Structure formats: structure tokens, C-alpha cells
């Protein structure tokens, strides 16, 4: 990694983070209705109040607000908002891959956490007992040029695609896949390493 044109680019996309309705565009709104379109919820400024209720002031227990949140979730509108963030993320990933297609590039997409959409009465995230909060996607994509120049690394990634991995793998894999040599890289956590 001595060449000046090597780059590590980090993009923070927010993704499917609450409040959902601000994380997709009109063009990526495929699932309707969404919560803030409902006249019975609009007065509560749904997204803002739900965020406050769950993350900042847990003591808010106003019956109309709780009722509106639960009704929105029960009707499936909360899921519609969330699903629209997935459509937007798909659009975003496609744009990134399109930009990288003709480069010597390796792309990793991974979420930092998942979300609860009413399972067991929980909303948002931070619930370690909910698998939906910690079981997240990890997607690797490589350009043809990267695969040609790094066939062993790509073979290792693809062979491990069914393995259980965690965020612990990110640091070691990014460095290892980039060809960095360091005693800090744990081979068993480097997905580009032939070590199982």
C-alpha cells in the first residue's frame, strides 16, 4: 500500500435507522401508507415523539401517543416506513457499486445494529435480547479487476460466505483484504485469509 492513489472511503448512510420516514425519498417510497400520512397520527409528529419516547425520555407514557404508535405498528404502516428505507438502501448500494464497477475495488456494507418494529412491544434498537437488533447484513462486493488481482482473497471471502461472522471481522478483514501486513491483524478474523 505504498501507492498514493490507494484509498479507503467510508460512507455513513444512516440506512434503516429510526425515524424511518426521513431515510427514504419519494422515488424510493414503494410501500404505502406510511405512518405520517395518517391524520390520526400527524398531530403527534409521529417520528419525533416516538424517538423521544424510546430513546430520550422513556417516561413519556401518554395514552394517545402510545396508542397511535401501537396502532401504526399493528396496521403495518411502521413496517411500510421501514421497508421503504430498505428500498432506499438498495438504491444507494447500487449507486456505489456502479461507481466502483470499473475500478480495482472491494466494497463492504454492514449495519451497526438492527431494529425492533414492535416485536415483544419493543421499538427502535438497543435490545440485546432481540435477535433483530444484532443480526445484521454484511455484504461484500468486488469489481472484476479486484477479483483478478486478488483471486485468493476473493476466494477466501466467498468460501466463508456461510460462516457466522461479526463486527469483530471488519477491522481485520478490511486491512487484510487491502494487503496490509501487520501483527495486529488476527488471521482467524480476516475473511481474506485462508486461515479458517
Kinemage of the C-alpha trace (Angstrom):
@kinemage 1
@onewidth
@group {chain A} dominant
@subgroup {mainchain}
@vectorlist {calphas} color= white
{ca unk a 1} P 0.000 0.000 0.000
{ca unk a 2} L 2.693 2.452 -0.959
{ca unk a 3} L 0.864 3.893 -3.956
{ca unk a 4} L -0.624 7.347 -3.395
{ca unk a 5} L -3.819 6.508 -5.264
{ca unk a 6} L -4.946 3.793 -2.836
{ca unk a 7} L -7.985 4.932 -0.894
{ca unk a 8} L -10.197 3.791 1.919
{ca unk a 9} L -13.552 5.536 1.661
{ca unk a 10} L -16.064 5.281 4.487
{ca unk a 11} L -19.689 6.169 3.767
{ca unk a 12} L -22.187 6.515 6.616
{ca unk a 13} L -25.567 6.009 5.015
{ca unk a 14} L -27.803 6.049 8.136
{ca unk a 15} L -29.770 3.296 6.387
{ca unk a 16} L -32.794 1.944 8.227
{ca unk a 17} L -32.316 3.955 11.384
{ca unk a 18} L -35.226 5.492 13.224
{ca unk a 19} L -37.002 7.810 12.472
{ca unk a 20} L -37.592 5.889 9.249
{ca unk a 21} L -39.608 8.462 7.309
{ca unk a 22} L -36.616 10.748 6.847
{ca unk a 23} L -34.420 7.981 5.415
{ca unk a 24} L -36.022 7.432 2.034
{ca unk a 25} L -37.073 9.593 -0.879
{ca unk a 26} L -40.308 9.967 -2.801
{ca unk a 27} L -38.746 7.902 -5.592
{ca unk a 28} L -37.993 5.029 -3.199
{ca unk a 29} L -41.388 5.085 -1.479
{ca unk a 30} L -42.829 1.767 -2.627
{ca unk a 31} L -44.801 0.763 0.453
{ca unk a 32} L -47.850 2.823 1.431
{ca unk a 33} L -49.359 4.114 3.571
{ca unk a 34} L -46.664 5.266 5.960
{ca unk a 35} L -47.350 6.471 9.480
{ca unk a 36} L -47.024 10.210 8.979
{ca unk a 37} L -49.643 10.165 6.213
{ca unk a 38} L -52.362 9.249 8.694
{ca unk a 39} L -54.359 12.150 10.036
{ca unk a 40} L -54.846 10.499 13.433
{ca unk a 41} L -51.070 10.320 13.988
{ca unk a 42} L -49.922 13.543 12.319
{ca unk a 43} L -50.711 15.747 15.372
{ca unk a 44} L -48.206 13.727 17.405
{ca unk a 45} L -45.358 14.409 14.943
{ca unk a 46} L -45.064 10.634 14.998
{ca unk a 47} L -41.388 10.119 14.202
{ca unk a 48} L -40.123 12.795 16.590
{ca unk a 49} L -42.306 11.727 19.519
{ca unk a 50} L -41.642 8.029 19.040
{ca unk a 51} L -37.913 8.740 19.034
{ca unk a 52} L -38.242 10.808 22.222
{ca unk a 53} L -40.363 8.135 23.874
{ca unk a 54} L -37.928 5.325 23.187
{ca unk a 55} L -34.517 6.933 23.410
{ca unk a 56} L -34.514 10.205 25.341
{ca unk a 57} L -37.439 10.396 27.735
{ca unk a 58} L -38.635 6.836 28.431
{ca unk a 59} L -41.103 8.183 30.999
{ca unk a 60} L -43.436 9.572 28.303
{ca unk a 61} L -46.418 7.274 28.545
{ca unk a 62} L -49.194 9.444 27.115
{ca unk a 63} L -52.048 7.118 26.184
{ca unk a 64} L -52.789 8.838 22.831
{ca unk a 65} L -49.157 8.627 21.740
{ca unk a 66} L -48.705 5.019 22.817
{ca unk a 67} L -51.997 4.119 21.208
{ca unk a 68} L -51.014 5.846 17.959
{ca unk a 69} L -47.626 4.083 17.838
{ca unk a 70} L -49.115 0.694 18.557
{ca unk a 71} L -51.925 1.219 16.046
{ca unk a 72} L -49.472 2.331 13.361
{ca unk a 73} L -47.358 -0.774 14.001
{ca unk a 74} L -50.428 -3.037 14.138
{ca unk a 75} L -51.691 -1.670 10.821
{ca unk a 76} L -48.319 -2.419 9.220
{ca unk a 77} L -47.605 1.224 8.434
{ca unk a 78} L -44.498 1.255 10.588
{ca unk a 79} L -43.236 -1.713 8.576
{ca unk a 80} L -44.017 0.198 5.380
{ca unk a 81} L -41.828 3.082 6.518
{ca unk a 82} L -39.049 0.684 7.491
{ca unk a 83} L -39.343 -1.261 4.232
{ca unk a 84} L -39.019 1.974 2.262
{ca unk a 85} L -35.645 2.523 3.952
{ca unk a 86} L -34.601 -0.883 2.602
{ca unk a 87} L -35.636 0.181 -0.910
{ca unk a 88} L -33.576 3.361 -0.495
{ca unk a 89} L -30.583 1.390 0.811
{ca unk a 90} L -30.824 -0.922 -2.209
{ca unk a 91} L -30.810 2.140 -4.499
{ca unk a 92} L -27.829 3.583 -2.606
{ca unk a 93} L -25.812 0.349 -2.774
{ca unk a 94} L -26.499 0.088 -6.495
{ca unk a 95} L -25.158 3.639 -6.994
{ca unk a 96} L -21.972 2.859 -5.067
{ca unk a 97} L -21.379 -0.387 -6.950
{ca unk a 98} L -21.990 1.362 -10.269
{ca unk a 99} L -19.304 3.931 -9.370
{ca unk a 100} L -16.849 1.186 -8.419
{ca unk a 101} L -17.557 -1.241 -11.239
{ca unk a 102} L -14.616 -0.161 -13.424
{ca unk a 103} L -12.167 0.328 -10.546
{ca unk a 104} L -9.890 -2.047 -8.621
{ca unk a 105} L -12.360 -2.006 -5.737
{ca unk a 106} L -13.644 -4.031 -2.830
{ca unk a 107} L -16.835 -2.836 -1.165
{ca unk a 108} L -18.173 -3.824 2.247
{ca unk a 109} L -21.625 -2.929 3.512
{ca unk a 110} L -22.519 -3.737 7.107
{ca unk a 111} L -25.097 -2.354 9.507
{ca unk a 112} L -24.101 -1.379 13.019
{ca unk a 113} L -27.355 -2.670 14.515
{ca unk a 114} L -30.811 -3.871 13.607
{ca unk a 115} L -34.227 -2.601 14.608
{ca unk a 116} L -37.288 -3.726 16.541
{ca unk a 117} L -40.586 -2.976 14.872
{ca unk a 118} L -42.892 -3.855 17.733
{ca unk a 119} L -41.679 -7.369 18.485
{ca unk a 120} L -42.412 -8.057 22.142
{ca unk a 121} L -43.654 -4.476 22.439
{ca unk a 122} L -40.245 -3.018 21.584
{ca unk a 123} L -39.475 -0.294 19.055
{ca unk a 124} L -36.194 1.131 17.687
{ca unk a 125} L -32.983 -0.617 18.878
{ca unk a 126} L -30.715 -1.331 21.801
{ca unk a 127} L -32.427 -4.517 22.975
{ca unk a 128} L -29.744 -7.181 23.294
{ca unk a 129} L -32.343 -9.884 23.881
{ca unk a 130} L -33.888 -9.256 20.433
{ca unk a 131} L -32.026 -11.047 17.626
{ca unk a 132} L -33.379 -8.451 15.182
{ca unk a 133} L -31.210 -5.856 16.949
{ca unk a 134} L -27.896 -7.635 16.437
{ca unk a 135} L -28.351 -9.992 13.471
{ca unk a 136} L -27.462 -7.652 10.606
{ca unk a 137} L -26.353 -7.911 6.973
{ca unk a 138} L -22.738 -7.986 5.896
{ca unk a 139} L -22.363 -7.696 2.136
{ca unk a 140} L -19.074 -7.931 0.216
{ca unk a 141} L -18.816 -6.944 -3.439
{ca unk a 142} L -15.712 -6.844 -5.627
{ca unk a 143} L -15.032 -5.464 -9.072
{ca unk a 144} L -13.752 -7.773 -11.797
{ca unk a 145} L -10.355 -6.081 -11.552
{ca unk a 146} L -10.134 -6.657 -7.794
{ca unk a 147} L -11.056 -10.310 -8.246
{ca unk a 148} L -8.433 -10.689 -10.992
{ca unk a 149} L -5.718 -9.027 -8.875
{ca unk a 150} L -6.745 -10.645 -5.582
{ca unk a 151} L -8.170 -14.021 -6.528
{ca unk a 152} L -7.052 -15.755 -3.311
{ca unk a 153} L -8.622 -13.076 -1.119
{ca unk a 154} L -11.890 -13.167 -3.035
{ca unk a 155} L -11.926 -16.963 -2.978
{ca unk a 156} L -11.484 -16.845 0.798
{ca unk a 157} L -14.351 -14.370 1.239
{ca unk a 158} L -16.720 -16.394 -0.935
{ca unk a 159} L -15.788 -19.680 0.745
{ca unk a 160} L -16.624 -18.134 4.130
{ca unk a 161} L -19.901 -16.596 2.970
{ca unk a 162} L -21.977 -19.063 5.002
{ca unk a 163} L -19.870 -18.711 8.156
{ca unk a 164} L -21.160 -16.857 11.185
{ca unk a 165} L -19.252 -13.576 11.354
{ca unk a 166} L -19.477 -10.448 13.454
{ca unk a 167} L -18.322 -6.855 13.565
{ca unk a 168} L -15.089 -8.246 15.027
{ca unk a 169} L -14.192 -9.322 11.485
{ca unk a 170} L -14.476 -5.836 9.956
{ca unk a 171} L -11.171 -4.318 11.137
{ca unk a 172} L -9.077 -7.408 10.415
{ca unk a 173} L -10.754 -8.113 7.063
{ca unk a 174} L -10.543 -4.588 5.692
{ca unk a 175} L -6.831 -4.426 6.452
{ca unk a 176} L -6.182 -7.981 5.335
{ca unk a 177} L -8.150 -7.636 2.100
{ca unk a 178} L -6.282 -4.398 1.337
{ca unk a 179} L -2.979 -6.260 1.589
{ca unk a 180} L -1.811 -4.605 4.800
{ca unk a 181} L 0.699 -6.703 6.725
{ca unk a 182} L 0.571 -6.219 10.489
{ca unk a 183} L 0.790 -8.263 13.660
{ca unk a 184} L -2.438 -6.508 14.686
{ca unk a 185} L -4.391 -8.487 12.083
{ca unk a 186} L -5.833 -11.667 13.555
{ca unk a 187} L -5.859 -14.236 10.715
{ca unk a 188} L -8.944 -16.039 12.067
{ca unk a 189} L -10.882 -12.738 11.876
{ca unk a 190} L -9.572 -11.800 8.426
{ca unk a 191} L -12.105 -13.028 5.875
{ca unk a 192} L -9.472 -12.643 3.130
{ca unk a 193} L -7.139 -15.054 4.913
{ca unk a 194} L -7.036 -18.727 4.010
{ca unk a 195} L -6.959 -19.483 7.742
{ca unk a 196} L -10.365 -20.990 8.655
